[in-house]
Amino acid sequence: MSRSQVERHLVELGDRLKRMRDDLRVADEQLAHFADEADDARLRSLVSETPLADREHRDAERHADAMRRHRQELADEIEQLERRQDELLDRLTAEI
């Protein structure tokens, strides 16, 4: 791969990493919201001991779990992109 190709890939990776990190920040905020909702629903379920409150708690917990998985997927993808960026930087500096 030529130096210009490596540089182009680095720019593309940098842009993608920036977008992914922004997405991760949003996912963190959403996860905090869903986790708070799940905690509130759990408390309501414990206090009211009704089937409806229990179902609302399970639903809220499912939403929080889905957001946890999504957040982890984003974090994993960012980690992969950072490794790829490091490889390209190593290749670029090896050419100097």
N, CA, C and O atoms as a GROMACS GRO file, in nm:
protein
  384
    1MET      N    1   0.085  -0.117   0.000
    1MET     CA    2   0.000   0.000   0.000
    1MET      C    3   0.090   0.124   0.000
    1MET      O    4   0.185   0.133   0.078
    2SER      N    5   0.059   0.216  -0.087
    2SER     CA    6   0.142   0.336  -0.098
    2SER      C    7   0.117   0.430   0.020
    2SER      O    8   0.017   0.419   0.091
    3ARG      N    9   0.210   0.523   0.037
    3ARG     CA   10   0.199   0.619   0.147
    3ARG      C   11   0.069   0.699   0.137
    3ARG      O   12   0.002   0.721   0.238
    4SER      N   13   0.033   0.742   0.017
    4SER     CA   14  -0.091   0.820   0.001
    4SER      C   15  -0.214   0.737   0.034
    4SER      O   16  -0.311   0.789   0.090
    5GLN      N   17  -0.212   0.608   0.001
    5GLN     CA   18  -0.324   0.521   0.036
    5GLN      C   19  -0.334   0.505   0.188
    5GLN      O   20  -0.444   0.508   0.245
    6VAL      N   21  -0.219   0.487   0.252
    6VAL     CA   22  -0.218   0.473   0.399
    6VAL      C   23  -0.273   0.600   0.462
    6VAL      O   24  -0.355   0.595   0.553
    7GLU      N   25  -0.228   0.716   0.413
    7GLU     CA   26  -0.276   0.843   0.467
    7GLU      C   27  -0.426   0.859   0.446
    7GLU      O   28  -0.497   0.906   0.536
    8ARG      N   29  -0.474   0.820   0.328
    8ARG     CA   30  -0.617   0.830   0.299
    8ARG      C   31  -0.697   0.740   0.394
    8ARG      O   32  -0.800   0.780   0.448
    9HIS      N   33  -0.648   0.617   0.414
    9HIS     CA   34  -0.715   0.526   0.506
    9HIS      C   35  -0.714   0.580   0.649
    9HIS      O   36  -0.811   0.564   0.722
   10LEU      N   37  -0.604   0.642   0.688
   10LEU     CA   38  -0.597   0.701   0.822
   10LEU      C   39  -0.700   0.812   0.839
   10LEU      O   40  -0.763   0.822   0.944
   11VAL      N   41  -0.716   0.895   0.738
   11VAL     CA   42  -0.815   1.003   0.745
   11VAL      C   43  -0.956   0.944   0.755
   11VAL      O   44  -1.037   0.988   0.836
   12GLU      N   45  -0.983   0.842   0.671
   12GLU     CA   46  -1.114   0.778   0.675
   12GLU      C   47  -1.140   0.713   0.811
   12GLU      O   48  -1.249   0.724   0.866
   13LEU      N   49  -1.039   0.646   0.864
   13LEU     CA   50  -1.052   0.583   0.996
   13LEU      C   51  -1.075   0.688   1.104
   13LEU      O   52  -1.158   0.668   1.193
   14GLY      N   53  -1.002   0.797   1.097
   14GLY     CA   54  -1.019   0.904   1.195
   14GLY      C   55  -1.161   0.960   1.194
   14GLY      O   56  -1.220   0.985   1.299
   15ASP      N   57  -1.215   0.980   1.073
   15ASP     CA   58  -1.353   1.029   1.062
   15ASP      C   59  -1.451   0.928   1.119
   15ASP      O   60  -1.544   0.964   1.191
   16ARG      N   61  -1.430   0.802   1.086
   16ARG     CA   62  -1.520   0.697   1.136
   16ARG      C   63  -1.511   0.685   1.288
   16ARG      O   64  -1.612   0.669   1.356
   17LEU      N   65  -1.389   0.692   1.341
   17LEU     CA   66  -1.371   0.685   1.486
   17LEU      C   67  -1.444   0.801   1.555
   17LEU      O   68  -1.505   0.782   1.660
   18LYS      N   69  -1.436   0.918   1.497
   18LYS     CA   70  -1.503   1.033   1.556
   18LYS      C   71  -1.654   1.009   1.561
   18LYS      O   72  -1.717   1.035   1.664
   19ARG      N   73  -1.711   0.959   1.452
   19ARG     CA   74  -1.855   0.932   1.450
   19ARG      C   75  -1.891   0.823   1.551
   19ARG      O   76  -1.991   0.833   1.621
   20MET      N   77  -1.809   0.719   1.558
   20MET     CA   78  -1.836   0.609   1.649
   20MET      C   79  -1.826   0.655   1.795
   20MET      O   80  -1.906   0.613   1.879
   21ARG      N   81  -1.730   0.741   1.825
   21ARG     CA   82  -1.718   0.792   1.962
   21ARG      C   83  -1.837   0.880   1.998
   21ARG      O   84  -1.883   0.878   2.112
   22ASP      N   85  -1.887   0.957   1.900
   22ASP     CA   86  -2.008   1.036   1.924
   22ASP      C   87  -2.126   0.943   1.951
   22ASP      O   88  -2.206   0.966   2.042
   23ASP      N   89  -2.137   0.837   1.871
   23ASP     CA   90  -2.244   0.738   1.892
   23ASP      C   91  -2.232   0.673   2.030
   23ASP      O   92  -2.333   0.648   2.096
   24LEU      N   93  -2.109   0.647   2.073
   24LEU     CA   94  -2.088   0.586   2.204
   24LEU      C   95  -2.132   0.680   2.316
   24LEU      O   96  -2.191   0.636   2.414
   25ARG      N   97  -2.103   0.808   2.301
   25ARG     CA   98  -2.147   0.904   2.403
   25ARG      C   99  -2.301   0.907   2.412
   25ARG      O  100  -2.357   0.913   2.521
   26VAL      N  101  -2.367   0.903   2.297
   26VAL     CA  102  -2.513   0.901   2.295
   26VAL      C  103  -2.563   0.772   2.360
   26VAL      O  104  -2.657   0.775   2.440
   27ALA      N  105  -2.500   0.661   2.327
   27ALA     CA  106  -2.541   0.532   2.385
   27ALA      C  107  -2.521   0.532   2.536
   27ALA      O  108  -2.603   0.477   2.609
   28ASP      N  109  -2.414   0.594   2.584
   28ASP     CA  110  -2.392   0.605   2.728
   28ASP      C  111  -2.506   0.682   2.796
   28ASP      O  112  -2.555   0.642   2.902
   29GLU      N  113  -2.548   0.792   2.734
   29GLU     CA  114  -2.657   0.872   2.790
   29GLU      C  115  -2.787   0.792   2.788
   29GLU      O  116  -2.864   0.794   2.885
   30GLN      N  117  -2.812   0.723   2.677
   30GLN     CA  118  -2.935   0.644   2.667
   30GLN      C  119  -2.933   0.528   2.767
   30GLN      O  120  -3.035   0.497   2.828
   31LEU      N  121  -2.818   0.466   2.781
   31LEU     CA  122  -2.807   0.356   2.876
   31LEU      C  123  -2.835   0.405   3.018
   31LEU      O  124  -2.905   0.338   3.094
   32ALA      N  125  -2.782   0.519   3.054
   32ALA     CA  126  -2.808   0.574   3.188
   32ALA      C  127  -2.958   0.596   3.207
   32ALA      O  128  -3.013   0.566   3.313
   33HIS      N  129  -3.023   0.648   3.104
   33HIS     CA  130  -3.168   0.672   3.112
   33HIS      C  131  -3.243   0.540   3.128
   33HIS      O  132  -3.328   0.527   3.216
   34PHE      N  133  -3.213   0.441   3.043
   34PHE     CA  134  -3.284   0.313   3.049
   34PHE      C  135  -3.255   0.238   3.179
   34PHE      O  136  -3.344   0.173   3.234
   35ALA      N  137  -3.133   0.248   3.227
   35ALA     CA  138  -3.099   0.182   3.354
   35ALA      C  139  -3.176   0.246   3.470
   35ALA      O  140  -3.224   0.176   3.559
   36ASP      N  141  -3.186   0.379   3.468
   36ASP     CA  142  -3.265   0.448   3.571
   36ASP      C  143  -3.411   0.407   3.565
   36ASP      O  144  -3.475   0.382   3.667
   37GLU      N  145  -3.464   0.399   3.442
   37GLU     CA  146  -3.603   0.356   3.427
   37GLU      C  147  -3.623   0.215   3.478
   37GLU      O  148  -3.723   0.186   3.545
   38ALA      N  149  -3.529   0.126   3.449
   38ALA     CA  150  -3.539  -0.012   3.495
   38ALA      C  151  -3.534  -0.019   3.648
   38ALA      O  152  -3.608  -0.096   3.710
   39ASP      N  153  -3.447   0.061   3.708
   39ASP     CA  154  -3.440   0.066   3.855
   39ASP      C  155  -3.571   0.116   3.915
   39ASP      O  156  -3.621   0.060   4.012
   40ASP      N  157  -3.625   0.222   3.856
   40ASP     CA  158  -3.752   0.275   3.905
   40ASP      C  159  -3.863   0.171   3.890
   40ASP      O  160  -3.945   0.153   3.980
   41ALA      N  161  -3.866   0.103   3.777
   41ALA     CA  162  -3.968   0.002   3.753
   41ALA      C  163  -3.952  -0.115   3.851
   41ALA      O  164  -4.051  -0.173   3.896
   42ARG      N  165  -3.829  -0.149   3.882
   42ARG     CA  166  -3.804  -0.257   3.978
   42ARG      C  167  -3.861  -0.219   4.115
   42ARG      O  168  -3.927  -0.300   4.180
   43LEU      N  169  -3.834  -0.096   4.157
   43LEU     CA  170  -3.886  -0.052   4.286
   43LEU      C  171  -4.039  -0.049   4.288
   43LEU      O  172  -4.101  -0.092   4.385
   44ARG      N  173  -4.099   0.000   4.179
   44ARG     CA  174  -4.246   0.002   4.171
   44ARG      C  175  -4.301  -0.140   4.176
   44ARG      O  176  -4.404  -0.166   4.238
   45SER      N  177  -4.231  -0.232   4.111
   45SER     CA  178  -4.274  -0.372   4.110
   45SER      C  179  -4.267  -0.432   4.250
   45SER      O  180  -4.357  -0.505   4.291
   46LEU      N  181  -4.160  -0.401   4.322
   46LEU     CA  182  -4.145  -0.453   4.457
   46LEU      C  183  -4.252  -0.396   4.551
   46LEU      O  184  -4.306  -0.468   4.635
   47VAL      N  185  -4.280  -0.268   4.536
   47VAL     CA  186  -4.375  -0.202   4.625
   47VAL      C  187  -4.519  -0.245   4.593
   47VAL      O  188  -4.596  -0.275   4.684
   48SER      N  189  -4.554  -0.247   4.466
   48SER     CA  190  -4.694  -0.273   4.430
   48SER      C  191  -4.727  -0.422   4.423
   48SER      O  192  -4.841  -0.462   4.448
   49GLU      N  193  -4.628  -0.504   4.389
   49GLU     CA  194  -4.646  -0.649   4.378
   49GLU      C  195  -4.763  -0.687   4.287
   49GLU      O  196  -4.838  -0.780   4.316
   50THR      N  197  -4.776  -0.613   4.176
   50THR     CA  198  -4.882  -0.646   4.080
   50THR      C  199  -4.819  -0.705   3.954
   50THR      O  200  -4.703  -0.677   3.924
   51PRO      N  201  -4.894  -0.785   3.881
   51PRO     CA  202  -4.841  -0.841   3.756
   51PRO      C  203  -4.806  -0.733   3.654
   51PRO      O  204  -4.708  -0.746   3.580
   52LEU      N  205  -4.884  -0.627   3.650
   52LEU     CA  206  -4.856  -0.518   3.556
   52LEU      C  207  -4.723  -0.452   3.588
   52LEU      O  208  -4.642  -0.427   3.498
   53ALA      N  209  -4.699  -0.422   3.714
   53ALA     CA  210  -4.573  -0.359   3.754
   53ALA      C  211  -4.455  -0.453   3.727
   53ALA      O  212  -4.348  -0.409   3.687
   54ASP      N  213  -4.477  -0.582   3.749
   54ASP     CA  214  -4.371  -0.679   3.720
   54ASP      C  215  -4.341  -0.683   3.571
   54ASP      O  216  -4.224  -0.689   3.532
   55ARG      N  217  -4.443  -0.680   3.488
   55ARG     CA  218  -4.422  -0.680   3.343
   55ARG      C  219  -4.351  -0.552   3.298
   55ARG      O  220  -4.261  -0.557   3.214
   56GLU      N  221  -4.391  -0.439   3.354
   56GLU     CA  222  -4.324  -0.312   3.321
   56GLU      C  223  -4.176  -0.318   3.360
   56GLU      O  224  -4.090  -0.266   3.289
   57HIS      N  225  -4.148  -0.379   3.473
   57HIS     CA  226  -4.009  -0.394   3.516
   57HIS      C  227  -3.931  -0.481   3.417
   57HIS      O  228  -3.820  -0.445   3.377
   58ARG      N  229  -3.987  -0.593   3.379
   58ARG     CA  230  -3.918  -0.682   3.283
   58ARG      C  231  -3.895  -0.610   3.150
   58ARG      O  232  -3.788  -0.623   3.090
   59ASP      N  233  -3.996  -0.536   3.103
   59ASP     CA  234  -3.980  -0.462   2.978
   59ASP      C  235  -3.869  -0.357   2.988
   59ASP      O  236  -3.785  -0.344   2.899
   60ALA      N  237  -3.870  -0.283   3.097
   60ALA     CA  238  -3.767  -0.179   3.117
   60ALA      C  239  -3.629  -0.243   3.126
   60ALA      O  240  -3.532  -0.189   3.073
   61GLU      N  241  -3.620  -0.357   3.191
   61GLU     CA  242  -3.491  -0.427   3.203
   61GLU      C  243  -3.444  -0.477   3.067
   61GLU      O  244  -3.324  -0.473   3.037
   62ARG      N  245  -3.537  -0.525   2.984
   62ARG     CA  246  -3.500  -0.568   2.848
   62ARG      C  247  -3.445  -0.453   2.766
   62ARG      O  248  -3.348  -0.469   2.692
   63HIS      N  249  -3.509  -0.336   2.778
   63HIS     CA  250  -3.460  -0.218   2.705
   63HIS      C  251  -3.319  -0.180   2.752
   63HIS      O  252  -3.231  -0.150   2.671
   64ALA      N  253  -3.298  -0.182   2.882
   64ALA     CA  254  -3.166  -0.149   2.936
   64ALA      C  255  -3.062  -0.252   2.890
   64ALA      O  256  -2.950  -0.215   2.853
   65ASP      N  257  -3.098  -0.380   2.891
   65ASP     CA  258  -3.005  -0.484   2.845
   65ASP      C  259  -2.971  -0.468   2.697
   65ASP      O  260  -2.856  -0.486   2.657
   66ALA      N  261  -3.072  -0.435   2.617
   66ALA     CA  262  -3.048  -0.413   2.474
   66ALA      C  263  -2.952  -0.296   2.452
   66ALA      O  264  -2.864  -0.302   2.366
   67MET      N  265  -2.971  -0.190   2.531
   67MET     CA  266  -2.882  -0.074   2.518
   67MET      C  267  -2.742  -0.108   2.566
   67MET      O  268  -2.644  -0.058   2.510
   68ARG      N  269  -2.729  -0.192   2.669
   68ARG     CA  270  -2.596  -0.236   2.715
   68ARG      C  271  -2.524  -0.312   2.603
   68ARG      O  272  -2.405  -0.292   2.579
   69ARG      N  273  -2.597  -0.401   2.537
   69ARG     CA  274  -2.537  -0.477   2.426
   69ARG      C  275  -2.495  -0.384   2.312
   69ARG      O  276  -2.386  -0.398   2.257
   70HIS      N  277  -2.582  -0.290   2.278
   70HIS     CA  278  -2.551  -0.194   2.172
   70HIS      C  279  -2.428  -0.112   2.207
   70HIS      O  280  -2.340  -0.092   2.123
   71ARG      N  281  -2.422  -0.066   2.331
   71ARG     CA  282  -2.308   0.014   2.375
   71ARG      C  283  -2.180  -0.068   2.368
   71ARG      O  284  -2.076  -0.017   2.327
   72GLN      N  285  -2.187  -0.196   2.408
   72GLN     CA  286  -2.069  -0.282   2.403
   72GLN      C  287  -2.026  -0.308   2.259
   72GLN      O  288  -1.906  -0.313   2.231
   73GLU      N  289  -2.121  -0.324   2.169
   73GLU     CA  290  -2.088  -0.342   2.027
   73GLU      C  291  -2.014  -0.219   1.974
   73GLU      O  292  -1.916  -0.232   1.901
   74LEU      N  293  -2.061  -0.101   2.011
   74LEU     CA  294  -1.994   0.021   1.969
   74LEU      C  295  -1.852   0.028   2.025
   74LEU      O  296  -1.758   0.061   1.954
   75ALA      N  297  -1.839  -0.004   2.154
   75ALA     CA  298  -1.706   0.000   2.217
   75ALA      C  299  -1.612  -0.101   2.151
   75ALA      O  300  -1.495  -0.071   2.130
   76ASP      N  301  -1.663  -0.220   2.118
   76ASP     CA  302  -1.580  -0.321   2.052
   76ASP      C  303  -1.537  -0.275   1.914
   76ASP      O  304  -1.422  -0.294   1.874
   77GLU      N  305  -1.629  -0.213   1.841
   77GLU     CA  306  -1.596  -0.165   1.707
   77GLU      C  307  -1.493  -0.053   1.713
   77GLU      O  308  -1.402  -0.046   1.630
   78ILE      N  309  -1.506   0.035   1.812
   78ILE     CA  310  -1.408   0.142   1.829
   78ILE      C  311  -1.271   0.083   1.857
   78ILE      O  312  -1.170   0.129   1.804
   79GLU      N  313  -1.267  -0.019   1.941
   79GLU     CA  314  -1.140  -0.084   1.973
   79GLU      C  315  -1.076  -0.145   1.847
   79GLU      O  316  -0.956  -0.133   1.828
   80GLN      N  317  -1.156  -0.208   1.763
   80GLN     CA  318  -1.104  -0.264   1.639
   80GLN      C  319  -1.051  -0.156   1.546
   80GLN      O  320  -0.945  -0.171   1.486
   81LEU      N  321  -1.125  -0.046   1.536
   81LEU     CA  322  -1.082   0.064   1.451
   81LEU      C  323  -0.952   0.126   1.503
   81LEU      O  324  -0.865   0.163   1.424
   82GLU      N  325  -0.940   0.137   1.634
   82GLU     CA  326  -0.817   0.192   1.691
   82GLU      C  327  -0.698   0.100   1.663
   82GLU      O  328  -0.588   0.147   1.636
   83ARG      N  329  -0.721  -0.031   1.670
   83ARG     CA  330  -0.612  -0.125   1.637
   83ARG      C  331  -0.571  -0.110   1.491
   83ARG      O  332  -0.453  -0.110   1.458
   84ARG      N  333  -0.671  -0.098   1.403
   84ARG     CA  334  -0.642  -0.080   1.260
   84ARG      C  335  -0.567   0.052   1.238
   84ARG      O  336  -0.474   0.058   1.157
   85GLN      N  337  -0.606   0.155   1.309
   85GLN     CA  338  -0.538   0.284   1.298
   85GLN      C  339  -0.393   0.271   1.343
   85GLN      O  340  -0.303   0.325   1.279
   86ASP      N  341  -0.370   0.200   1.453
   86ASP     CA  342  -0.233   0.178   1.501
   86ASP      C  343  -0.150   0.102   1.397
   86ASP      O  344  -0.033   0.135   1.376
   87GLU      N  345  -0.210   0.002   1.333
   87GLU     CA  346  -0.139  -0.074   1.230
   87GLU      C  347  -0.099   0.016   1.114
   87GLU      O  348   0.013   0.009   1.064
   88LEU      N  349  -0.192   0.101   1.072
   88LEU     CA  350  -0.163   0.192   0.961
   88LEU      C  351  -0.056   0.294   1.001
   88LEU      O  352   0.031   0.328   0.920
   89LEU      N  353  -0.062   0.343   1.124
   89LEU     CA  354   0.041   0.438   1.170
   89LEU      C  355   0.178   0.369   1.175
   89LEU      O  356   0.280   0.428   1.140
   90ASP      N  357   0.179   0.244   1.220
   90ASP     CA  358   0.306   0.169   1.220
   90ASP      C  359   0.360   0.153   1.078
   90ASP      O  360   0.480   0.169   1.053
   91ARG      N  361   0.272   0.123   0.987
   91ARG     CA  362   0.313   0.109   0.847
   91ARG      C  363   0.365   0.241   0.791
   91ARG      O  364   0.463   0.244   0.718
   92LEU      N  365   0.298   0.348   0.827
   92LEU     CA  366   0.339   0.480   0.779
   92LEU      C  367   0.475   0.518   0.834
   92LEU      O  368   0.560   0.569   0.760
   93THR      N  369   0.498   0.495   0.963
   93THR     CA  370   0.626   0.532   1.022
   93THR      C  371   0.738   0.439   0.978
   93THR      O  372   0.855   0.477   0.980
   94ALA      N  373   0.703   0.316   0.940
   94ALA     CA  374   0.806   0.223   0.891
   94ALA      C  375   0.860   0.268   0.756
   94ALA      O  376   0.973   0.234   0.720
   95GLU      N  377   0.780   0.343   0.681
   95GLU     CA  378   0.823   0.391   0.550
   95GLU      C  379   0.916   0.511   0.559
   95GLU      O  380   0.985   0.543   0.462
   96ILE      N  381   0.918   0.577   0.672
   96ILE     CA  382   0.998   0.700   0.685
   96ILE      C  383   1.144   0.667   0.701
   96ILE      O  384   1.227   0.757   0.714
   0.00000   0.00000   0.00000
